[in-house]
Amino acid sequence: MSSQSRTLHNPLYWLHPKQIWSHVSAIDEQAEQERQNVSPATLKNRAWVVIAVACVCLLMLHYLKYSSNLRTAIPLLENLFAIDNHQWLISYQRSQYRELLGYVWWGGWHLLTFIIIPMLTIRYVLKQSVRDYGWQWGEVHKHWLGYCLLATPIVFFAIMASFRDDFANHYPFYNLAHKSWLDLLLWECIYITQFIAVEFFFRGFLVNGLRPQLGSLSVAVMCLPYLMLHFPKLWLESTGAILFGFFLGILALKSRSIWGGVAVHVAIALAMDFAAMIQTKGLPEQWLR
């Protein structure tokens, strides 16, 4: 094993501040090389497009993701498809899965604003490949230890925090997840899809879209809206989002992939949900209601 390989497998390599700064410097050097192959006007235009699209997507998500908008949208769809007697609205109101349908709406807006619109922008406006924005496996396997070191203490903290009432009553977001395994699995599918969307938008679209122009500062810029996305959550989670977003941004650029960050997010989310359920309502006892 080479000295470089031994260094990469040494946990202290990922924790030492000098090594973190060396990653930042390497990102800046790579960005400098890329700037030499693209005109300044093109780089400026790409940055404007990425920032403008990000603003629109964040605005759309913030105001449209709530289930109350689904309640408003159903009558409009009934009129569009000539549905009489508010049949869809009545079915929605009487459905035992009404809350889950609200989360389908919530997850759908994440999918549209954080994946579909950015991907269409990359492909048809920026004329680039989504692979260049982290939509590939890349070198995640070479940086697995960094992702593990990031996820492990947070998973441990989540388990410990589950003994607190405010934490245990906050997760999972879907209040009926304990009713059946179908409820729980459908909820987790929606939740995981949302994490894929979040990772692609922040560690894929924003970071890679601004990296050639800003270098490592693209990670710092990404951390600002990422922090604000966590403001409705518990203050400890919002505070941790600053460093969490920074390290995930660095790892995403080093591995050229969002999927390591997705794995970290999913591991933490599942730990939070299951730990909280075990402490409160317990796991489901039946497959269907």
C-alpha positions in Angstrom: 0.0 0.0 0.0 1.4 3.4 -1.0 2.0 6.2 1.5 -0.8 8.2 -0.1 -3.2 5.2 0.2 -2.2 4.7 3.9 -2.9 8.4 4.5 -6.3 8.3 2.9 -7.3 5.4 5.2 -6.0 7.1 8.3 -9.0 8.6 10.2 -6.8 11.5 11.4 -6.4 12.5 7.8 -10.1 13.4 7.6 -10.2 15.2 11.0 -7.0 17.2 10.9 -7.7 20.9 10.1 -4.6 21.1 7.8 -6.0 18.3 5.6 -9.4 20.0 5.4 -7.7 23.2 4.3 -5.7 21.3 1.8 -8.9 20.0 0.2 -10.1 23.6 0.0 -6.9 24.7 -1.7 -7.2 21.8 -4.1 -10.7 22.9 -5.1 -9.5 26.4 -5.7 -6.6 25.1 -7.9 -9.0 23.0 -9.9 -11.3 25.9 -10.4 -8.4 28.1 -11.6 -7.6 25.5 -14.2 -11.2 25.4 -15.4 -11.4 29.2 -15.7 -8.5 29.1 -18.2 -10.6 27.0 -20.6 -13.9 29.0 -20.5 -14.4 32.7 -21.3 -15.1 35.1 -18.4 -18.4 36.1 -20.0 -19.6 32.5 -20.1 -18.6 31.9 -16.5 -20.4 35.0 -15.4 -23.6 34.1 -17.3 -23.6 30.6 -15.8 -23.3 32.0 -12.3 -26.2 34.4 -12.9 -28.3 31.5 -14.3 -27.5 29.2 -11.4 -28.3 31.8 -8.8 -31.4 33.0 -10.5 -32.8 29.5 -10.9 -31.9 28.7 -7.3 -33.8 31.7 -6.0 -36.9 30.8 -8.0 -36.8 27.2 -6.9 -36.3 28.1 -3.2 -39.2 30.6 -3.5 -41.5 28.1 -5.1 -40.7 25.4 -2.6 -41.1 27.6 0.5 -44.6 28.8 -0.5 -46.0 25.7 -2.4 -44.9 22.7 -0.4 -47.5 22.8 2.3 -50.5 20.5 2.2 -52.8 23.4 2.6 -52.0 24.2 -1.0 -53.0 20.7 -2.0 -56.4 21.4 -0.5 -56.6 24.6 -2.6 -55.4 22.8 -5.8 -57.9 20.0 -5.8 -60.9 22.2 -6.7 -58.9 23.8 -9.5 -58.1 20.3 -10.9 -61.8 19.3 -10.6 -62.7 22.3 -12.7 -60.0 21.6 -15.2 -61.1 17.9 -15.6 -64.8 18.6 -15.3 -65.3 16.6 -12.1 -68.8 17.0 -10.7 -69.9 17.4 -7.1 -66.3 17.8 -5.7 -65.7 14.1 -5.8 -62.0 14.4 -5.6 -62.1 16.9 -2.7 -64.5 14.7 -0.8 -62.4 11.6 -1.4 -59.3 13.5 -0.2 -61.0 14.8 2.9 -62.4 11.3 3.8 -59.2 9.4 3.1 -57.4 7.8 6.0 -54.2 8.6 4.1 -54.9 12.3 3.9 -51.8 13.3 5.9 -49.6 11.0 3.8 -51.0 12.5 0.6 -50.0 15.9 2.0 -46.4 14.6 2.3 -46.6 13.2 -1.3 -47.4 16.8 -2.3 -44.5 18.0 -0.1 -42.1 15.5 -1.6 -43.3 16.2 -5.1 -42.4 19.9 -4.8 -39.0 19.0 -3.6 -38.6 16.7 -6.6 -39.7 19.5 -9.0 -37.8 22.4 -7.6 -34.6 20.7 -6.4 -34.1 18.1 -9.2 -36.3 18.5 -12.3 -36.0 22.3 -12.8 -32.2 22.3 -12.0 -31.6 19.4 -14.3 -33.5 21.0 -17.2 -31.5 24.2 -16.6 -28.2 22.3 -16.7 -29.2 20.4 -19.9 -31.0 23.0 -21.9 -29.8 26.4 -20.7 -26.2 25.8 -19.5 -25.7 23.0 -22.1 -23.8 20.8 -19.7 -24.1 17.3 -18.4 -25.9 16.5 -15.1 -23.0 14.1 -14.4 -20.7 17.2 -14.0 -23.1 18.3 -11.3 -22.6 15.2 -9.1 -25.3 13.0 -10.7 -22.8 10.1 -10.8 -21.1 7.7 -8.4 -17.8 9.4 -9.0 -15.2 8.5 -6.3 -17.5 8.1 -3.4 -15.8 4.8 -2.6 -12.4 6.5 -2.2 -13.9 8.9 0.4 -16.1 6.5 2.3 -14.2 7.0 5.6 -14.9 10.7 5.5 -18.6 10.1 5.0 -18.6 7.5 7.9 -16.8 9.9 10.2 -19.4 12.6 9.4 -22.4 10.3 9.9 -21.4 8.2 12.9 -21.4 10.9 15.7 -24.6 12.4 14.3 -26.4 9.0 14.4 -25.1 8.5 17.9 -26.4 11.9 18.9 -29.8 11.2 17.3 -30.1 8.0 19.4 -29.2 9.9 22.6 -31.5 12.8 21.7 -34.4 10.4 21.2 -34.7 10.3 25.0 -35.7 14.0 25.0 -39.4 14.6 24.7 -39.0 17.5 22.2 -36.9 15.3 19.9 -39.0 12.1 20.2 -42.2 14.0 19.5 -40.8 15.8 16.5 -39.8 12.7 14.5 -41.0 11.2 12.3 -42.7 14.2 10.6 -45.6 11.9 9.5 -47.6 11.4 12.7 -49.2 8.1 11.5 -46.0 6.3 10.5 -46.6 3.9 13.4 -50.0 2.8 12.2 -48.7 0.2 9.7 -45.6 -0.9 7.9 -47.1 0.4 4.7 -47.5 3.9 6.3 -43.9 3.8 7.5 -42.4 2.5 4.3 -44.3 4.9 2.1 -43.3 7.8 4.4 -39.6 6.8 4.3 -39.7 6.5 0.5 -41.0 10.1 0.3 -38.4 11.2 2.9 -35.5 9.6 1.1 -36.6 11.1 -2.2 -36.6 14.5 -0.5 -33.0 13.9 0.7 -31.9 13.0 -2.8 -33.5 16.3 -4.0 -31.8 18.3 -1.3 -28.4 16.8 -2.0 -28.6 17.4 -5.7 -29.8 21.0 -5.3 -27.2 22.1 -2.7 -24.2 19.8 -3.2 -24.8 19.3 -6.9 -26.4 22.2 -8.7 -25.4 25.1 -6.4 -21.8 24.0 -5.6 -20.8 22.8 -9.0 -22.6 25.6 -10.8 -20.6 28.2 -8.9 -17.3 26.3 -8.4 -15.5 27.4 -11.6 -16.2 31.1 -10.7 -15.8 31.0 -6.9 -13.7 27.9 -6.2 -14.1 26.7 -2.6 -16.3 29.8 -1.8 -19.1 28.0 -3.7 -19.4 25.8 -0.6 -19.7 28.8 1.7 -22.4 30.3 -0.5 -24.3 27.0 -0.6 -24.2 26.8 3.2 -26.3 30.0 3.6 -29.5 28.8 2.0 -28.9 25.3 3.4 -28.8 26.7 6.9 -32.0 28.8 6.3 -33.8 25.6 5.0 -33.3 24.2 8.6 -34.7 27.2 10.4 -38.2 25.6 11.1 -36.4 22.6 12.7 -35.0 22.3 16.2 -32.2 24.8 17.0 -29.6 22.1 17.5 -30.3 20.7 14.1 -30.1 24.1 12.5 -26.8 24.9 14.2 -25.3 21.5 13.1 -26.4 22.2 9.5 -23.6 24.8 9.1 -20.7 22.4 9.6 -22.7 19.5 8.2 -23.3 21.4 4.9 -19.7 22.5 4.8 -18.2 19.0 5.1 -20.7 17.5 2.7 -19.9 20.2 0.2 -16.2 19.5 0.4 -16.7 15.8 0.1 -19.1 16.2 -2.8 -16.5 18.2 -4.7 -13.7 15.7 -3.9 -15.8 12.7 -4.9 -17.6 14.5 -7.8 -20.8 12.9 -6.5 -23.9 13.7 -4.4 -24.5 10.0 -3.5 -22.2 9.9 -0.4 -24.2 12.8 1.0 -27.4 11.1 0.2 -26.3 7.9 2.1 -25.2 10.0 5.1 -28.6 11.9 5.2 -30.6 8.7 4.8 -28.6 6.9 7.6 -29.2 9.9 10.0 -32.9 10.3 9.1 -33.7 6.6 9.6 -31.8 6.6 12.9 -33.9 9.7 14.0 -37.2 8.3 12.9 -36.8 4.8 14.3 -35.2 5.9 17.6 -38.0 8.4 18.1 -40.7 5.9 17.3 -39.2 3.3 19.7 -39.2 5.9 22.5 -42.8 7.0 21.9 -45.4 5.1 19.8 -43.4 2.1 18.9 -42.8 0.4 15.6 -45.9 -0.8 13.5 -47.5 -4.1 14.5 -49.3 -4.7 11.3 -48.6 -4.5 7.5 -51.8 -2.7 6.7 -54.3 -0.6 8.7 
